[in-house]
Amino acid sequence: MPLLILAFSGGSTNATAQELQDVANMPRPIEALDNVWIEELTMMEVRDALAEGKTTALILTGGIEENGPYLTTGKHNHVLRVMGESIARRLGDALIAPIVALEPGNPANSRSPGTVVLSRGTYEAMLTDMATSLRSQGFQNIILIGDSGGNQRSMATVADALSTAWRGDSGGIYHIPEYYNYDDVVDYQRDVLGVDEDPRLEGLHDDYYITSIIMNDDPQHVRLEQRIEAGKASINGISIVPIEQTIEHGRRLIEFRTDVTVGAIGQVMAAGR
C-alpha cells in the first residue's frame, strides 16, 4: 500500500491565526443579546460587555447529591439558575461564569446513587483556574457564591490565596458567605410570607423555601405534576399548591436573598477584604 503523506504549510497556519485575530477584533455584526450568562453569549458579546464596564464575574457553585424523593440531584444548580440571574441583574455590571455543578467530597465514598463529587484539591484547583482565566481576560472583580454548605470552606480558601497573589492589582476576589444563610431565609419566610416551616419535620434534604425558589426555574425539577397526582404536593407539612402562590413565595425569597447578597458584595468590595 503506498504511503500517503500530507504536507501542511506553515503559511496556512499563520493565515488561520491571522483570521482568528481579525474575528476577535472585528466589530460585532449583529445586536447583542440581553443575557448575563457567559456560556450563552458570543465571544464578541462578552468582549463588548467588558468594554462597556461589565467587569464583575460571578462564580457560582452548586452540587449533585441526594435531595430526597422529589427534588433532583441538581437542586443547588437549579437554585443558582434563578439566584445568579437575579444577583447579576441587580449588580448591573456582572456576568456569570458556567455554574460549578459539582462540590468537594470524597469520590471513593459517593455511595448515594447520583452523587458526584470532586476531591478537595481538584475542586480548589478548578476554582483557582476559573478565577484566573476570568481575571486574565479583563474581569476585575471575581465573586464566589456557593449554594451548598460543603462548598464554603474551599471557596474561602481560594479567595484568600488569590487575594494574596493579586495584592496590589486593581479589583480582587471575594467570597460571599452571607448568601448561604438559611436561618435568615426561614425567618423571612415565617415573619414576612407567613409560612412557618420546621425544615426538620420530615427529615428530608428538602424544604418549602428551596422548592418554591426552584419552581421559578422549572416546576418539573420538584416533580410537581407527579406529586399532585400522588397526593404528595407538600413538604414539611406546607402545601406547594396553589402553584401560583408557591411560585410567588419563591419570587419574593429570590428578591430577599438577592438583597442580602448584593448588599454583602457592596460591603466587601468597599472594604477591599
Long-range contacts (C-beta under 8 A, 24 or more apart in sequence): 36-84, 36-85, 36-88, 36-89, 36-94, 36-95, 36-96, 37-84, 37-85, 37-95, 37-96, 37-98, 38-95, 38-96, 38-97, 38-98, 39-98, 41-95, 46-95, 49-95, 50-137, 50-138, 50-139, 53-93, 54-93, 54-94, 54-95, 55-93, 55-138, 55-139, 55-140, 55-141, 55-171, 56-91, 56-93, 56-94, 56-95, 56-139, 56-140, 56-141, 56-142, 56-143, 57-94, 57-95, 57-96, 57-97, 57-134, 57-139, 57-141, 57-142, 57-143, 58-84, 58-87, 58-88, 58-94, 58-95, 58-96, 58-97, 58-143, 58-145, 59-97, 59-100, 59-127, 59-130, 59-131, 59-134, 59-142, 59-143, 59-144, 59-145, 60-84, 60-96, 60-97, 60-99, 60-100, 60-145, 60-146, 60-147, 61-99, 61-100, 61-103, 61-127, 61-144, 61-145, 61-146, 61-147, 61-148, 61-151, 61-155, 62-99, 62-100, 62-101, 62-102, 62-103, 62-146, 62-147, 62-148, 62-151, 63-101, 63-102, 63-103, 63-117, 63-147, 63-148, 63-150, 63-151, 64-101, 64-102, 64-103, 64-114, 64-115, 64-116, 64-117, 65-103, 65-112, 65-114, 65-115, 65-117, 65-148, 65-205, 66-112, 66-113, 66-114, 66-115, 66-205, 67-204, 67-205, 67-206, 68-204, 68-205, 68-206, 69-204, 70-204, 70-206, 70-211, 70-222, 70-223, 70-227, 70-232, 70-235, 71-205, 71-206, 71-210, 71-211, 71-214, 71-221, 71-222, 71-223, 72-221, 73-114, 73-115, 74-101, 74-221, 75-205, 75-206, 75-210, 75-214, 75-221, 76-103, 76-147, 76-148, 77-101, 77-147, 78-214, 78-217, 78-218, 78-221, 79-147, 79-210, 79-213, 79-214, 79-217, 80-145, 80-147, 81-217, 82-213, 82-214, 82-216, 82-217, 82-250, 82-254, 83-145, 83-147, 83-179, 83-213, 83-254, 83-257, 83-258, 83-261, 84-145, 86-254, 86-255, 86-257, 86-258, 87-145, 87-258, 87-261, 87-262, 87-265, 90-258, 90-262, 91-262, 91-265, 94-143, 95-139, 97-130, 97-134, 100-126, 100-127, 100-130, 103-148, 103-150, 103-151, 104-150, 104-151, 104-154, 105-150, 120-154, 123-154, 124-154, 124-157, 124-158, 127-154, 127-155, 127-158, 128-158, 128-161, 128-162, 131-158, 131-162, 131-173, 132-162, 135-166, 135-171, 135-173, 139-171, 140-170, 140-171, 140-172, 141-171, 141-172, 141-173, 141-174, 141-269, 142-171, 142-172, 142-173, 142-174, 143-173, 143-174, 143-176, 143-265, 144-173, 144-174, 144-175, 144-176, 145-176, 145-179, 145-261, 146-179, 146-180, 147-179, 147-180, 148-180, 149-180, 152-177, 152-180, 172-269, 172-272, 174-265, 174-268, 174-269, 174-273, 176-261, 176-264, 176-265, 176-268, 178-260, 178-261, 178-263, 178-264, 179-257, 179-260, 179-261, 179-264, 181-260, 182-207, 182-209, 184-260, 185-209, 185-253, 185-256, 185-257, 188-253, 188-256, 189-249, 189-253, 192-252, 192-256, 193-249, 193-252, 193-253, 195-238, 195-249, 197-236, 197-237, 197-238, 198-236, 198-237, 199-236, 201-236, 201-237, 202-235, 202-236, 202-237, 204-235, 204-236, 206-235, 206-236, 207-235, 207-236, 208-235, 208-236, 208-238, 208-240, 208-246, 208-249, 209-249, 209-250, 209-253, 211-235, 211-240, 211-246, 211-250, 212-240, 212-246, 212-247, 212-249, 212-250, 212-253, 213-250, 213-253, 213-254, 214-250, 215-240, 215-243, 215-246, 215-247, 215-250, 216-247, 216-250, 216-251, 216-254, 219-243, 219-247
